[in-house]
């Protein structure tokens, strides 16, 4: 059975769609922060980047935790029957969603020279982890 399918067009589309979603969220966060939080304009550029990354990560981490907890609590039959190679469409979509977030994270880290190396390392590492999960197992 397959662990995942990174090369399937559907997974690539889901990953790119989630990247576009997170990109739109990052622009909205910046606009909302400017209009709703008066002290935002007083932040240095590095503080603004960190503020925006913090809120963008919430758009990733909260849904991921909710769906992951659902997968733990309400286990799918295919995962119960084969704990190692079991296939879950929900888990696959979750990994595509996360891969899209971390792809955008890599792009944002590379485009902003103010970002610490640790952020870039984390983004690359997590994108690759999600990507390799979706690669065919070969069984």
C-alpha positions as CSV (number, residue, x, y, z in Angstrom):
1,X,0.0,0.0,0.0
2,X,1.2,3.5,-0.6
3,X,2.2,6.0,2.1
4,X,1.3,8.8,-0.1
5,X,1.5,10.2,-3.7
6,X,3.6,13.3,-4.0
7,X,3.7,13.0,-7.7
8,X,-0.1,12.9,-8.2
9,X,-1.4,16.0,-9.8
10,X,-4.0,16.3,-7.1
11,X,-1.4,16.5,-4.3
12,X,0.6,19.0,-6.3
13,X,-2.5,21.1,-6.8
14,X,-3.4,20.9,-3.1
15,X,0.1,21.9,-2.1
16,X,0.1,24.9,-4.5
17,X,-3.4,25.9,-3.5
18,X,-2.5,25.9,0.1
19,X,0.7,27.9,-0.7
20,X,-1.6,30.5,-2.5
21,X,-4.0,30.5,0.5
22,X,-1.1,31.2,2.9
23,X,0.3,33.9,0.7
24,X,-3.1,35.6,0.6
25,X,-3.3,35.2,4.4
26,X,0.1,36.8,4.8
27,X,-1.1,39.8,2.8
28,X,-4.3,40.1,4.8
29,X,-2.4,39.8,8.1
30,X,-0.2,42.7,7.1
31,X,-3.2,44.8,6.1
32,X,-5.2,43.9,9.2
33,X,-2.3,44.6,11.5
34,X,-1.8,48.0,10.0
35,X,-5.5,48.9,10.4
36,X,-6.4,47.2,13.7
37,X,-3.2,47.4,15.8
38,X,-2.0,51.0,16.2
39,X,1.5,50.1,17.4
40,X,2.2,48.0,14.3
41,X,3.6,51.0,12.4
42,X,6.0,51.6,15.2
43,X,7.6,48.2,14.9
44,X,10.9,47.8,13.2
45,X,10.9,45.9,10.0
46,X,12.3,42.8,11.7
47,X,9.5,43.0,14.4
48,X,6.9,43.3,11.6
49,X,8.3,40.2,9.9
50,X,8.2,38.3,13.1
51,X,4.7,39.5,13.9
52,X,3.4,38.5,10.5
53,X,5.1,35.1,10.7
54,X,3.6,34.5,14.1
55,X,0.0,35.1,12.9
56,X,0.6,33.2,9.7
57,X,1.8,30.2,11.6
58,X,-1.5,30.3,13.5
59,X,-3.4,29.8,10.2
60,X,-1.3,26.7,9.8
61,X,-0.9,25.2,13.3
62,X,-4.4,25.5,14.6
63,X,-6.2,23.6,11.7
64,X,-3.4,21.0,11.6
65,X,-3.7,20.3,15.3
66,X,-7.5,20.0,15.0
67,X,-7.4,17.6,12.0
68,X,-4.5,15.6,13.5
69,X,-6.5,15.2,16.8
70,X,-9.5,14.0,14.7
71,X,-7.3,11.4,13.1
72,X,-6.1,10.2,16.5
73,X,-9.6,10.1,18.1
74,X,-11.6,8.9,15.1
75,X,-9.2,6.5,13.5
76,X,-9.9,5.4,9.9
77,X,-10.3,1.7,9.2
78,X,-7.4,1.7,6.7
79,X,-5.1,3.1,9.4
80,X,-6.3,0.6,12.0
81,X,-5.7,-2.4,9.7
82,X,-2.2,-1.4,8.8
83,X,-0.4,1.0,11.2
84,X,2.7,1.3,9.1
85,X,1.5,1.5,5.5
86,X,-2.1,2.4,6.0
87,X,-3.5,5.1,3.7
88,X,-5.6,8.0,4.8
89,X,-7.0,10.6,2.4
90,X,-7.4,13.0,5.3
91,X,-3.8,12.6,6.4
92,X,-2.7,13.0,2.8
93,X,-4.6,16.3,2.5
94,X,-3.2,17.4,5.8
95,X,0.4,16.8,4.6
96,X,-0.4,18.7,1.3
97,X,-1.7,21.6,3.4
98,X,1.4,21.6,5.6
99,X,3.7,21.2,2.6
100,X,2.1,24.3,1.0
101,X,2.6,26.3,4.2
102,X,6.2,25.3,4.5
103,X,6.8,25.9,0.7
104,X,5.6,29.5,1.3
105,X,7.7,29.7,4.4
106,X,10.8,28.7,2.4
107,X,10.0,31.3,-0.2
108,X,9.4,34.1,2.4
109,X,12.6,33.2,4.2
110,X,14.6,33.3,0.9
111,X,13.0,36.6,-0.1
112,X,13.7,38.4,3.2
113,X,17.3,38.9,4.2
114,X,16.2,39.8,7.7
115,X,15.0,36.3,8.5
116,X,17.3,34.3,10.8
117,X,19.0,31.2,9.4
118,X,17.2,29.0,11.9
119,X,13.8,30.0,10.4
120,X,15.1,29.1,6.9
121,X,16.5,25.8,8.1
122,X,13.2,24.9,9.9
123,X,11.2,25.8,6.8
124,X,13.3,23.7,4.4
125,X,13.4,20.8,6.8
126,X,9.6,20.7,7.3
127,X,8.8,21.1,3.6
128,X,11.1,18.2,2.8
129,X,9.5,16.1,5.6
130,X,6.1,16.7,4.2
131,X,7.2,16.1,0.7
132,X,9.0,12.9,1.5
133,X,5.9,11.6,3.3
134,X,3.9,12.0,0.1
135,X,6.5,10.1,-2.1
136,X,5.5,6.6,-3.2
137,X,6.7,3.9,-0.9
138,X,7.4,1.4,-3.7
139,X,5.5,-1.5,-2.1
